[in-house]
Amino acid sequence: MKVLIGVSGSIAAFKALELARLLRKHGAEVRFVLTKSALNFVTPLSCQTLSDNEVYCDQFVLTKGIKHLSIGEWADILVVAPATANIIGKAASGIGDDLLSTTLLSYQKPTVFVPAMDEGMWDNPIVKKNASFLKDHGVHFLEPSVGVLASGKVGRGRFPSVGVVLRKILSVYEQRCGLGGRKFLVTGGRTEEDIDQVRVLTNRASGLLGAELLQAILCRGGNARGIFGEVTCELPGDIDTTRVRTSAEMLDALREHFAWCDCLIMAAAIGDYRPQTTSSGKIHDERFELQLEKNKDLLKEVTSQKESRVVVGFSLEVEEHLARARQKMAAKNLDIIILNSPKAIGATRAAASILKPDSEEEHIEEQTKWQLANRILDECMMVFDGRTSR
Ligand SMILES: Cc1cc2nc3c(=O)[nH]c(=O)nc-3n(C[C@H](O)[C@H](O)[C@H](O)COP(=O)(O)O)c2cc1C
């Protein structure tokens, strides 16, 4: 993947350097185009060092070829990151008065804007109109995040985390279908149950698949809410996420948010059992017996009010996995079940099988959890599309 990063004059311009590093780590080739204003915030030397490529700042230099055409031809994707209110306005008005704006005018492959600015600027109706005009013309946007802005005020306008920007670039490059504003409730991570005041009964799930699902929903134009237990991965900011610990807390949160969603993806590893009693102190006995009782089946509890929602469950079995997964799907009224093996727990890659009520099981080769998350979302959209075309 060849990525041309256009940097405009925002205080967040330094984030473009971090983005270049991440893209290259991901195997992408990177080049930079800087506006004159951007030169106040980052130097061509840093851009050249981190991209290991020539950096372009001026369209009227005496080199072979027409720069704004040739760098556009080179790139697979043009990412304006950060995008100022000014460059958004110029692109929406067809102005080409420097190398970046002229490249944008002539560029015909996918373009992504990552705006970063003060909240007052982002809320300005003219900036909003310019952004939505560009979106209507097929330009992709990643909404700025909420947080502390350069002015010290808290508001929407921050450059999102570079991890999310990378995923946005990937989802555009991979031509992932949009989610049309649908509402996805995603559970992730692992629950834990107290044995005593310090020890817990839990499992090795990392929460990575759930986190990738949230990011993919965000990048593909869906609405996401998360309910997460303990995790050993970073959860994306800017997504309404309820944190829980036990299976009972997960159920309470599910009951609270289920009515909101169009689709529930139950990626959390919820403990099937909890200790019958919890010791109030710390157990010091030489030997002790742990009596366990079954937790409630969370999916069964909520799917009684399923109505038209799409519900995706997961099944991790060691033996007779297919038969058990089919039983689960029927008993819990699921639309899709993702069957995976113990190898997937805590790993960054996973193979899986997808089962739907009326079709054969489909095997998915081992892939990153980002890819698997996107595949699951594609399957959900197929269920929605199948319903509307009926
Ligand atoms: C310190 C400083 C920080 C700025 N940060 C931003 C910003 O984050 N977003 C923005 O839209 N404009 C910001 N501006 C204003 C732009 O730099 C200005 O509109 C400039 O003309 C943009 O030019 P360009 O779009 O060609 O890079 C900032 C200006 C200054 C002096």
The ligand as an SDF file (V2000), in Angstrom:
LIG
                    3D

 31 33  0  0  0  0  0  0  0  0999 V2000
   -0.3410   27.6200   16.6270 C   0  0  0  0  0  0  0  0  0  0  0  0
   -1.3640   27.3980   15.5560 C   0  0  0  0  0  0  0  0  0  0  0  0
   -2.0670   26.2290   15.5540 C   0  0  0  0  0  0  0  0  0  0  0  0
   -3.0420   26.0010   14.5830 C   0  0  0  0  0  0  0  0  0  0  0  0
   -3.7180   24.8450   14.6240 N   0  0  0  0  0  0  0  0  0  0  0  0
   -4.7110   24.6360   13.7140 C   0  0  0  0  0  0  0  0  0  0  0  0
   -5.4680   23.4390   13.7510 C   0  0  0  0  0  0  0  0  0  0  0  0
   -5.2540   22.5460   14.5850 O   0  0  0  0  0  0  0  0  0  0  0  0
   -6.4460   23.2750   12.8320 N   0  0  0  0  0  0  0  0  0  0  0  0
   -6.7380   24.2230   11.8920 C   0  0  0  0  0  0  0  0  0  0  0  0
   -7.6610   24.0260   11.0950 O   0  0  0  0  0  0  0  0  0  0  0  0
   -6.0040   25.3580   11.8240 N   0  0  0  0  0  0  0  0  0  0  0  0
   -5.0080   25.5950   12.7130 C   0  0  0  0  0  0  0  0  0  0  0  0
   -4.2810   26.7360   12.6460 N   0  0  0  0  0  0  0  0  0  0  0  0
   -4.5560   27.7080   11.5780 C   0  0  0  0  0  0  0  0  0  0  0  0
   -3.9250   27.2620   10.2710 C   0  0  0  0  0  0  0  0  0  0  0  0
   -2.5270   27.0690   10.4420 O   0  0  0  0  0  0  0  0  0  0  0  0
   -4.2010   28.2980    9.1940 C   0  0  0  0  0  0  0  0  0  0  0  0
   -5.5740   28.3390    8.8940 O   0  0  0  0  0  0  0  0  0  0  0  0
   -3.3890   28.0470    7.9400 C   0  0  0  0  0  0  0  0  0  0  0  0
   -3.6880   29.0470    6.9790 O   0  0  0  0  0  0  0  0  0  0  0  0
   -3.6720   26.6760    7.3480 C   0  0  0  0  0  0  0  0  0  0  0  0
   -2.9650   26.5080    6.1590 O   0  0  0  0  0  0  0  0  0  0  0  0
   -2.9410   25.1170    5.3580 P   0  0  0  0  0  0  0  0  0  0  0  0
   -4.3260   24.5820    5.3930 O   0  0  0  0  0  0  0  0  0  0  0  0
   -2.5100   25.5010    3.9800 O   0  0  0  0  0  0  0  0  0  0  0  0
   -1.9390   24.2690    6.0140 O   0  0  0  0  0  0  0  0  0  0  0  0
   -3.2880   26.9810   13.5770 C   0  0  0  0  0  0  0  0  0  0  0  0
   -2.5380   28.1510   13.5820 C   0  0  0  0  0  0  0  0  0  0  0  0
   -1.5990   28.3630   14.5670 C   0  0  0  0  0  0  0  0  0  0  0  0
   -0.8120   29.6540   14.5470 C   0  0  0  0  0  0  0  0  0  0  0  0
  1  2  1  0
  2  3  1  0
  2 30  2  0
  3  4  2  0
  4  5  1  0
  4 28  1  0
  5  6  2  0
  6  7  1  0
  6 13  1  0
  7  8  2  0
  7  9  1  0
  9 10  1  0
 10 11  2  0
 10 12  1  0
 12 13  2  0
 13 14  1  0
 14 15  1  0
 14 28  1  0
 15 16  1  0
 16 17  1  0
 16 18  1  0
 18 19  1  0
 18 20  1  0
 20 21  1  0
 20 22  1  0
 22 23  1  0
 23 24  1  0
 24 25  2  0
 24 26  1  0
 24 27  1  0
 28 29  2  0
 29 30  1  0
 30 31  1  0
M  END
$$$$
